[in-house]
Amino acid sequence: MRHNINYRLYERVRKRGYQPAHVAEVGVWHPDTSNLYQYIQDGVRTTLVEPDPRAVQLIREQFGGKSNVTLHDVAICDFNGEVDLFKRESSTFVSLLKSSPTVVNDDFDIQKGERFRAKARLFSDIDDGTIDLLTVDTEGSEWFVIKHMRSRPTVVSIETHGGMYVNPYLEELLGWMRENNYLLWYKEKSDSVFVLRDTIAVSFLDRARLLLSEVAIGFRSKKKRLKKAIRELYR
């Protein structure tokens, strides 16, 4: 369950003795699965961004009474205006993308899927420069967030991979991390977590675990590709 994975982010950061003052999440979906759920409960200042109207309603019902939470019901893009989004269960992604996890891994047919229109905003219009911890899960458009970010968070979690999927802007994301002095801390099933150099130390044990994670991620990707090839062979 996604919430369990994201609680590990909270726990890992807490165990390193780091306490952010302002956290942000782009691509929340259901409030119970928010990466920042525990931070919200702790009263930490939180900025949430989610374009799906049904998810927005649930977020408002659950977090609307909390003074530490600000919600922006928009899609983060490379421009201001409006944009079409496709939706399949928990996956929502902008129509302009080269690829997304649900298209690559699940053969989602965008022509038959649910579609809606939302406001498009630059992240620089939302980011006031004080975000300490940022998590982004936008099914392929994570680069639009990072590219226009004003803050330099201590911790940045981004969806970069999963199954056969590789983020279409991975090279841009990794290049930005190098240029802005970030180190890869660890990887989850679909996310890469970076830390600003000289803030949270990346230990030898962290590097060893990262290596094992990369091997496991590569194995899962090859396994999924093989299964897809077999299915197509017998169609």
C-alpha positions in Angstrom: 0.0 0.0 0.0 1.3 3.4 -1.0 0.8 4.9 2.4 3.2 2.4 4.0 5.9 3.2 1.5 5.5 6.9 2.1 5.5 6.5 5.9 9.0 5.1 5.4 10.1 8.5 4.0 8.8 10.2 7.1 10.6 7.6 9.3 13.9 7.8 7.4 14.0 11.6 7.6 13.0 11.6 11.3 15.7 9.0 12.2 18.3 11.3 10.6 17.2 14.0 13.0 15.9 16.3 10.3 12.6 18.2 10.9 11.3 20.2 8.0 9.3 23.4 8.6 7.5 23.4 5.2 6.7 20.3 3.2 5.0 20.0 -0.2 3.5 17.3 -2.3 2.6 17.5 -6.0 0.2 14.7 -7.1 -1.6 13.7 -3.9 -4.5 11.5 -5.1 -6.2 10.1 -2.0 -5.5 12.0 1.3 -4.9 8.7 3.2 -2.1 7.8 0.7 -0.4 11.2 0.9 3.4 11.1 1.3 3.0 13.9 3.8 0.2 12.4 5.9 2.2 12.1 9.1 3.7 15.6 8.6 0.1 17.0 8.3 -0.9 15.2 11.5 2.1 16.7 13.2 1.0 20.2 12.3 3.9 20.9 9.9 3.1 23.6 7.3 2.1 21.7 4.2 1.4 22.6 0.5 -0.6 20.1 -1.5 -1.1 20.2 -5.3 -3.8 17.9 -7.0 -5.8 18.5 -10.2 -8.3 15.6 -10.0 -11.7 17.1 -8.8 -12.7 13.9 -7.0 -9.4 13.7 -5.2 -9.6 17.4 -4.4 -12.9 16.9 -2.7 -11.6 14.1 -0.6 -8.6 16.1 0.4 -10.8 19.1 1.4 -13.0 16.8 3.5 -10.1 15.3 5.4 -7.6 18.2 5.6 -9.8 21.2 5.0 -10.1 22.1 8.7 -6.3 22.1 9.3 -4.8 25.5 9.3 -1.3 24.1 8.4 -2.6 22.8 5.0 -2.8 24.8 1.7 -4.3 23.0 -1.3 -3.9 24.1 -4.9 -6.3 22.3 -7.3 -4.2 22.7 -10.4 -1.9 20.7 -12.7 1.7 21.7 -12.7 2.9 22.3 -16.2 5.5 24.2 -18.2 3.1 27.0 -18.8 0.1 28.8 -17.3 -3.4 28.2 -18.8 -5.4 25.0 -19.1 -4.4 21.4 -19.9 -6.1 18.1 -20.6 -5.4 15.2 -18.2 -6.0 11.5 -18.5 -7.2 9.4 -15.6 -7.0 5.7 -14.8 -7.7 4.7 -11.2 -5.0 6.4 -9.1 -3.0 7.5 -12.1 -3.6 11.0 -13.5 -1.3 12.5 -16.0 -1.2 15.5 -18.4 -2.0 14.7 -22.1 1.2 16.3 -23.4 3.6 13.7 -21.9 5.7 11.4 -24.0 4.9 8.5 -21.7 3.5 7.6 -18.2 3.6 4.5 -16.0 0.1 3.4 -16.8 0.6 3.7 -20.5 4.0 1.8 -20.5 3.2 -0.8 -17.9 -0.6 -1.4 -18.4 -1.1 -0.6 -22.1 -3.6 2.1 -21.1 -5.4 3.3 -24.3 -5.7 7.1 -23.8 -8.3 7.2 -26.5 -10.7 5.1 -24.4 -9.7 6.5 -21.0 -11.4 9.2 -18.8 -10.3 12.7 -19.6 -10.8 16.1 -17.9 -9.5 19.6 -18.2 -7.8 21.5 -15.4 -6.0 24.8 -14.7 -2.3 24.6 -15.6 0.2 26.5 -13.4 3.9 27.0 -13.2 5.3 25.6 -9.9 7.2 28.9 -9.4 3.7 30.6 -8.9 3.1 28.2 -5.9 6.6 27.7 -4.5 7.5 30.6 -2.2 11.1 29.4 -1.7 10.7 27.9 1.7 10.0 24.3 1.0 12.2 21.9 3.0 10.9 18.6 1.8 9.2 18.0 -1.6 7.6 14.9 -3.0 6.4 14.7 -6.6 4.4 11.9 -8.2 2.8 13.3 -11.4 3.1 10.2 -13.7 5.8 11.7 -15.9 5.6 15.5 -15.6 7.9 15.7 -12.5 10.4 17.7 -14.5 7.9 20.6 -14.8 7.9 20.9 -11.0 11.7 20.7 -10.6 12.5 23.0 -13.5 10.4 25.9 -12.1 11.1 25.3 -8.4 12.3 28.3 -6.3 13.1 26.3 -3.2 16.1 24.1 -2.6 14.6 21.4 -0.3 16.8 19.3 1.9 14.8 16.2 0.7 13.3 15.6 -2.8 11.4 12.5 -3.6 10.5 11.9 -7.3 8.8 9.1 -9.3 11.5 8.1 -11.7 10.8 4.4 -12.6 8.6 1.4 -12.1 8.2 -1.8 -14.0 9.1 -1.1 -17.6 8.6 2.6 -17.1 11.4 5.2 -17.0 10.5 8.8 -16.4 10.6 10.6 -19.9 12.6 13.5 -18.3 15.0 11.3 -16.3 18.1 12.9 -17.8 16.9 16.4 -17.2 16.0 15.5 -13.6 19.4 13.8 -12.9 21.2 16.7 -14.5 19.4 19.2 -12.4 20.2 17.2 -9.2 23.9 17.2 -10.1 24.0 20.9 -10.9 22.3 21.8 -7.7 24.4 19.7 -5.4 22.0 16.8 -4.6 22.9 13.2 -3.9 20.8 10.1 -4.5 19.9 8.8 -1.0 17.8 5.7 -1.7 15.3 4.3 -4.2 11.9 2.7 -3.6 9.8 0.6 -6.0 9.0 3.7 -8.1 10.7 6.7 -6.4 14.1 8.1 -6.1 14.9 10.2 -3.0 17.6 12.9 -3.2 19.2 14.9 -0.4 21.0 18.2 -0.6 24.7 17.6 0.0 26.0 18.4 3.5 22.5 18.2 5.0 21.6 14.5 5.5 24.7 12.3 5.2 24.6 9.4 2.7 26.4 6.6 4.5 28.2 3.6 3.2 25.3 1.5 4.3 22.9 3.8 2.4 25.0 3.3 -0.8 25.0 -0.5 -0.3 21.3 -0.6 0.1 20.9 1.7 -2.9 23.0 -0.8 -5.0 20.7 -3.7 -3.9 17.6 -1.6 -4.7 18.9 -0.9 -8.2 19.5 -4.6 -8.8 16.0 -5.4 -7.6 14.4 -2.6 -9.7 16.3 -3.8 -12.8 15.2 -7.4 -12.2 11.6 -6.4 -11.9 11.8 -4.4 -15.1 13.3 -7.3 -17.1 10.7 -9.7 -15.6 7.8 -7.4 -16.6 9.3 -7.0 -20.2 9.6 -10.8 -20.5 6.0 -11.3 -19.4 4.8 -8.7 -21.9 6.8 -10.3 -24.7 5.2 -13.7 -23.9 1.7 -12.3 -23.9 2.2 -10.6 -27.2 3.7 -13.8 -28.7 0.5 -15.8 -27.9 -2.0 -13.1 -29.0 
